[in-house]
Amino acid sequence: MNPEEITRLVLEIRDELDYDRGVTPQILRVGELENESLFIVVTDRAEKSLCLGPGGRITAELAKRTGKKITVYGEDEIILRRHRLNYTVARIDELLLEVSENQQTFLHLLLQMIKQELLVPETINPETDTESVTTQVMVAYSGGVDSGAALILLKNHVEALHAVTADQGIEFMYPKEKTRISEVCESLGVTHRFLQVKSEIEGILDRTTQGRIHPCGPCHEVTMGKILRLAITEKYDALITGEMMPTGRQAIELKEGMLLVHLPAALTLTKHRTTSLSKQFDIQPQNERFGCNLVNQQHGKGWQFVGPSIFRVLRELQAGVLTTGKSLKLIRSILHPFIRNQE
């Protein structure tokens, strides 16, 4: 289909639904992908909104009439994404002069992955056409979709791929969640182990239950610190996380000789992309919510916990990692104790 045909259908649907806001959106290009879905590129976020409609009703109707799954992109978000990817490449160029030969090999793999990502949306969920590398790589796997996507992206390209999960105790993760993590890694063919960090975070747990701190920041710092120390001690070449916010040059660090790569951020993946990748391998939490068990239990205690959690969601929304719909779901999960009292 071409832009003129899509424009005609969008106008028909908008007229039938009695949506008269704005002027006719300018559709720049339309493409059909191998999975028989269509992507539509418009000029910017405002025109994307006009093509989506309230609650995505226009796009849903367009999908029915074309028989295709529809994804709409703003040219502005594509430009921003490629801008960030190019700065990730710039960071890799800096590091190639400083790192070991094995680490250089991994960075070259990452460059190939970025090259494929630069083709989005023309190619969605691109596969990296490259030989596997023997670099020793550890993935900090939390059990969520972001670090799960990191595992999936690397599993066919890194021969020595290992996953480690911080075991912070039952206050943070129930036994069934730990079992699920082990099952996922087994299904992916990835060696996995749990790293005990309960003793290191006892003080954080105490201060949290006393209502003195929000635990996410301090807990992340201590947990990742111990995982990093393990990777350094056991002489891994690279440690991979599922973090999404430190994009561009901030996506790759060199800490005490360890190559630390925030892979979803380095590839500027959105939550939609990491979730889609993870669903292919049935990697997804049982409940769509914000934070761990401890954080969710504390939300009912008031704004000192609710405020920082919502702020974290809004930061990811502002960065383009989350959609408004996903953000609302997460905020609703944060406010669930208060909503439940009103129902």
PALOFI-242561 format. One record per residue (C-alpha): x, y, z. Coordinates in steps of 0.02 Angstrom, whole numbers, plus 32768, in hexadecimal, padded with zeros to 4 digits. Example, Ala and Ser with C-alpha at 12.3 -4.5 7.8 and 13.67 -1.06 7.14 Angstrom:
2
82677F1F818682AC7FCB8165
//
This chain:
343
800080008000803980B37FE380278154804A7F92818F7FE37F2F80EF80037F5380F480BD7F2781AC80C67E80818980727E5880FD80ED7E8B816581847E1A81F4814A7D89817C812F7D9D813181DC7DAF81DA82307D11821681D87CAF817A820B7CE7818D82C07CC1824882BA7D73827C82E27D8D8329829B7E21836A82FF7EB783AA829E7EE283AA81E57F00831581767F9D82BB81B6802E82B4813B8064820181218118820080E6812D814880BE80DE809E80D381377FF880D481097F4180DF81757ECF8148819B7E168139811F7DEC81C480947E37815880827ED181C580857F86818C80E7801881D080AE80CA81B38120816081C980D5820D81E5812B82B28207812682BB82C580D1828A8367803982FA834A801182AB82A2803381FF82EA7FAC8224836B7F31824D82E07F5481A6828C7F448144832E7EA58196836F7E64818C84227E9580E6846D7EDF80B283C57E3380A183757E6580E482CA7EFB807082BD7E947FDC82F87E127FFD82717E9A801881F07EE37F6E821E7E387F1C82007E247F6C81547ED37F4481187EE17E9A816C7F8B7ED081AE7FD57EF682577FF87FB282578085801282AB808D80D0829E8130813082B4815381EA82BD81E8822082548222828482EB823181E88358828F818B82CD8309821D82BE83248222837B833D8167838483C0816982FA841481FE834E8427819783ED846480FE838F84E881658337852A81A383DE853180F0841D859E80CD8385860A816383B38622811C846286548073841986D680C983AB871F811984488727807484A68773800B841A8818806184408811803684FA87CB7F86850E880F7ED684FC88077E6F845D87737E08849E87177EA684CD873A7EEF842186EA7E5483D6864C7E71843C86477F29840D86517EFA835585BB7E87837185617F1983C2858A7F86832C85377F0582BB849D7F05832A84947FC3832384A77FBE8266840B7F51825F83AD7FBF82D983CD8055826A835E7FFF81E882C4800782598236801F822A825E7FDD817D82997F3E81D482477F11827882957E9D82FA83327E90828E83A57DFB829B84607E1782A084B47DB78214855B7D92826385C07D0182A785B57CDE8361863E7D2183D2869B7CC8845D869F7D5F84D086757D34858685D27D9385A5856A7D9F864384B77DE0863E84697E2886DC83BF7DD686C783357E14873B82AA7DAB86F0825B7E41869B823F7E6285E282D07EDE85CD835C7E6E860982FD7DDC85BA83087E35851283C37E49852D83D47D8D8544836F7D6B84A783D27DE4843D84777D97847284507CDF848184747CB583CB850D7D2283BD85707D04845D85B07C54847E85E57C74853385447CC8857085187CBC8628848C7D09868E848F7D3A874583FB7D7087AF840C7DCD885483B27D6D88DD837E7DF58958830B7D8889BF82537D5F89C282277E1389EC82587E3E893982357DA088D581C37D0B88F882027C5888DD81907C40884581E37CD687F3828F7C8A881082537BE687C682127C41872E82BA7C98871483157BF1871982997BA6869D82AD7C378624836B7C29862283607B6E860A82EA7B84857683637C01852883F87B8F8544844D7C1185B384B07BE0864E84637C3486E684827C4B879F84407CB2883084B37D29888D848A7D41894584847DF88975840B7DF38A06848D7E1E8A8984C87EB58A25841B7F028A1C83DA7EDE8ACB83F37F938AFB83927FCD8A6283057F558A8E82FD7F958B4182FB804C8B0E827580288A8A81FF7FCE8B008217805C8B7D81DC80D48AF6828181328AF082B681148A3A827680DC899182DE8040897082F4803F88B1838D80AF88A283F4806B893583C37FB7890F83F67FC68859849D8013888784C97F8A890484897EFA889984DE7F3187F8857C7F55885B85847EA08896855C7E5A87E985E47EC8879E865F7E8C882186347DD787F6864E7DF7873C86F77E48875D87307DBF87D587017D35875C87547D9286CC86C07DA9865986DA7E1D85C586317E7485CA85A07E8C864184F67EAE85F184607EFF864583AC7F1C861083B17FD786368359804685B8837780F885F08433811A85D9842D8128851A84B28163849F8562817384E68523814C859684EC809D8561859C8054856C8616806885FC86C18024862786CC7FFF86E2876D7FB78728878E7F6A867E86DF7F1F867186787F4C85D985CD7F7B861F85467F84859784927FB885B684577F5B851D83A37F97850583E0804A851D8472803084A583F67FF5842283758079845582EE7FF5846B8244802784AD81E27FC6852F81717F8E84A082067F428446824F7EEA84DF81A27EA7850A81857E688459822F7E12845682127DC284FF81637D8584D481AB7D1F844582007CB484C981787CC4854C81E47D3485B9816D7DA68615813A7DC586C980977D79870480577E25873880747EC786D980A87F3A8765812E7FB4879B81BE7F77880781E17EE28875817A7E97890281C67F09898681A27FA9892680EF7F75890180D07F5089B881107FFC89EA80A5805E89708012805789E7807480BA8A68806781618A1080B681DE899C816A81C389D98162811E897980DF814488F4813181E788BA81DE81A2888E8190810B88368121817887C981B581EA87A78217815587628187812986EE817B81DE86B1823681E4868E8226814D861B818D819A85C981EB823C85AA827E81DC8561820C818484E6822A80D98534817480C6856A80D280EF8511804C8153856B7FE080B685758068804D85C5809280DC863B7FDD80E686747FDB802B8698807880398702803880D2875F7F95807787807FF87FE687CB80548062883B7FB080B088747F58800888847F4E800C89447EF180B2893C7E85808388A57E527FE288FB7E16804389927DA780AD89217D58801888C7
//
